[in-house]
Amino acid sequence: MTQAKTRVFLLLLATFTTLFALTPPRPAQACFAYDIESCLQSNGTWCQYSDCPKYNHCSGVLTNCSYVRTTCCV
C-alpha cells in the first residue's frame, strides 16, 4: 500500500514538474534609455520632456533645461 502511494505521489510530482517546465515564459517588456529634460516653462512651473510618452508633459516655452538619462518601458 505504501509503495502504491509513493508511486502515485512521484507520478503527480513528475506531471506537475513537466507542466511547469512547458509553460511558456511571459514576454519581456521593451525598455530603452531616454534623456528626460527637466525644464522651466514660461508660466514659472517645472515640467519633464522626453521622447518617452510617460515623461512628456510640457507645454509652452521651455527654458533652463537640464537632463537625466533613465529607462522607459513601453
C-alpha positions in Angstrom: 0.0 0.0 0.0 2.8 2.4 0.9 4.6 1.7 -2.4 1.5 2.5 -4.4 1.1 5.9 -2.6 4.7 6.7 -3.2 4.4 5.8 -6.9 1.2 8.0 -7.2 2.9 10.9 -5.5 6.0 10.6 -7.7 3.8 10.4 -10.8 1.9 13.5 -9.8 5.1 15.3 -9.0 6.6 14.5 -12.4 3.4 15.6 -14.1 3.3 19.0 -12.4 7.0 19.5 -13.0 6.6 18.7 -16.7 3.6 21.1 -17.0 5.5 23.8 -15.2 8.6 23.3 -17.4 6.4 23.5 -20.6 4.7 26.7 -19.6 5.9 29.5 -21.9 7.6 32.5 -20.3 5.9 35.8 -20.2 7.0 38.2 -22.9 9.6 40.8 -21.8 8.9 44.5 -21.9 10.9 46.6 -24.2 12.9 49.1 -22.1 15.0 51.7 -23.7 17.2 54.5 -22.3 15.9 58.1 -22.8 17.0 61.5 -21.9 14.5 63.3 -19.7 14.7 67.1 -19.8 13.6 69.0 -16.7 12.6 72.4 -17.9 11.3 75.7 -16.5 8.2 76.7 -18.5 7.2 80.3 -19.4 4.5 80.1 -16.7 7.1 79.5 -14.0 6.4 75.8 -13.4 8.7 72.9 -13.9 8.0 70.0 -16.3 9.6 67.0 -17.8 10.0 66.5 -21.5 11.2 63.3 -23.3 10.6 61.0 -26.3 9.2 58.6 -23.7 5.5 59.4 -23.6 5.1 58.9 -19.8 7.6 61.7 -19.2 6.3 64.2 -21.8 4.1 66.7 -20.1 5.5 70.1 -21.0 3.6 72.9 -22.7 4.7 76.4 -23.5 8.1 77.9 -23.9 10.9 75.9 -22.2 14.0 77.4 -20.6 16.7 76.4 -18.1 16.6 72.7 -19.1 18.8 70.0 -17.6 18.5 66.3 -18.3 18.9 62.9 -16.7 19.1 59.6 -18.5 16.5 56.9 -17.5 14.8 53.9 -18.9 11.3 53.9 -20.3 9.4 50.6 -20.7 6.7 50.6 -23.4 
